[in-house]
Amino acid sequence: MQRLQQVHVCADPHAVAAAALAYIVRLADDSRKPGAALHHLCIAGGTTPRTLYSLLPAAIDLRNVDLWFSDERMVPPDHADSNFAMVQQAYLQRALHPPRVVHRIAGEHGATAAADAMNAAAASTPGGLTFDLALLGVGADGHTASLFPGDAAFVNTNPTGAAFVPARDGARVSASFERLAAARQVIFVVTGASKASMLAALPGSDLPAARLAAALGPRAVWLLDADAAAQQ
Ligand code: 6PG
């Protein structure tokens, strides 16, 4: 039976958030080391990382970092379902040293226009856009970002190598599988008993999170709480 690799199990969701924070702070502090620096950080939406984001305002200096979103729903930035709104409330509006640039996915413009704008921003990034670190969640169905099982954004090839693609029939925009798979580091943050059976079934499956973790190899680590890790 295949198993997740590089798994770190923490006692509870707050301990997971603290471990993820330590990881990000360490990478940001390594900015003195060429190549190890944190310049492009990609973060997930959803509910799991909210505790981590609430720890960021006074804990980290992202003034040399571009902040990107792994995905967004096609809603206005003040909508209850907006990932940006969640990050704004938990972190950005209280950040002592906020990111140099926040690349918000403009959900209010619709998936095609929003993805085009994000791809223009990625293309104008000096040296091209490579995420130095992507912090991703995983849904109970094995999706990550907005790459869902059977969805065109995950199933279809990406001939242009776009960094961001429309997903879920235009209800979302997601970082593409290829761009996430090219990240220098990915932390999958997964908590709660509802994720335990999915995590047990993930290794070796064709689910998006499994395929991405396989593509990343040693560049992916898993931060789980005890409930999510119960079947590991
Ligand atoms: C989103 C997220 C998504 C999330 C998973 C897990 O827009 O919903 O980016 O990929 O990470 O759905 O969500 P939870 O953390 O809420 O379980």
Boltz pocket constraint, residues with backbone or C-beta under 6 A from the ligand:
constraints:
  - pocket:
      binder: B
      contacts: [[A, 44], [A, 45], [A, 46], [A, 47], [A, 48], [A, 49], [A, 70], [A, 71], [A, 72], [A, 73], [A, 83], [A, 136], [A, 137], [A, 138], [A, 139], [A, 140], [A, 143], [A, 144], [A, 145], [A, 146], [A, 189]]
      max_distance: 6.0
